[in-house]
Amino acid sequence: MDDITRISAAAALKMNVAGSLLVCAYDSEQTFKRNHLAGGISLQEFQARVPSLDKNTEIVFYCA
C-alpha cells in the first residue's frame, strides 16, 4: 500500500474540477448518498463506466 497517496477532501474536489474522476469507495448506495462529494460518482456507476474510461484518466477514490 505504499503507492497509495492520501489527500484531503478539498484536494480531491480540486482534482475533480481539473478532470479527475472522483469515486466514492463505498459499495452501499445509502453510504454513498450520506458521503457524497459534489461531482463524485458511486462505486456502481464507476464500475459501469470502467470499459469506456480513457486509460489516462486519473481516478480518486474517497471514503469518510
C-alpha positions as CSV (number, residue, x, y, z in Angstrom):
1,M,0.0,0.0,0.0
2,D,3.0,2.3,-0.2
3,D,1.8,3.5,-3.6
4,I,-1.5,5.0,-2.3
5,T,-1.4,8.7,-1.9
6,R,-3.7,10.2,0.7
7,I,-5.1,13.6,0.1
8,S,-7.7,15.9,1.8
9,A,-11.3,16.2,0.6
10,A,-10.6,19.7,-0.6
11,A,-7.7,18.5,-2.7
12,A,-9.9,15.7,-4.1
13,L,-12.6,18.3,-5.1
14,K,-9.9,20.4,-6.8
15,M,-8.7,17.4,-8.7
16,N,-12.3,16.6,-9.8
17,V,-12.6,20.1,-11.2
18,A,-9.3,19.5,-13.1
19,G,-10.7,16.4,-14.8
20,S,-10.0,13.6,-12.4
21,L,-12.8,11.1,-11.8
22,L,-14.0,11.3,-8.1
23,V,-15.4,7.9,-6.9
24,C,-17.0,7.1,-3.6
25,A,-15.3,3.9,-2.5
26,Y,-18.4,2.5,-0.6
27,D,-20.4,-0.3,-2.3
28,S,-23.6,0.8,-0.5
29,E,-25.8,3.3,-2.3
30,Q,-27.0,4.6,1.1
31,T,-23.5,5.2,2.3
32,F,-22.6,6.9,-1.0
33,K,-25.6,9.2,-0.5
34,R,-24.5,10.1,3.0
35,N,-20.9,10.8,2.0
36,H,-21.4,12.2,-1.5
37,L,-19.0,14.9,-2.6
38,A,-20.0,17.3,-5.3
39,G,-19.0,15.8,-8.7
40,G,-18.4,12.4,-7.2
41,I,-19.9,9.2,-8.6
42,S,-20.9,6.0,-6.8
43,L,-18.8,2.8,-7.0
44,Q,-21.5,1.1,-9.0
45,E,-21.5,3.9,-11.6
46,F,-17.7,3.8,-11.8
47,Q,-17.8,0.0,-12.4
48,A,-20.3,0.5,-15.2
49,R,-18.0,3.2,-16.8
50,V,-14.7,1.3,-16.5
51,P,-14.9,-0.3,-20.0
52,S,-15.2,3.2,-21.6
53,L,-12.7,5.1,-19.5
54,D,-9.6,6.5,-21.1
55,K,-6.5,4.7,-19.7
56,N,-5.0,8.1,-18.7
57,T,-7.9,9.2,-16.6
58,E,-6.8,9.9,-13.0
59,I,-9.2,8.2,-10.6
60,V,-9.6,9.4,-7.0
61,F,-11.4,7.1,-4.6
62,Y,-12.7,8.6,-1.4
63,C,-14.3,7.4,1.8
64,A,-15.3,9.2,5.0
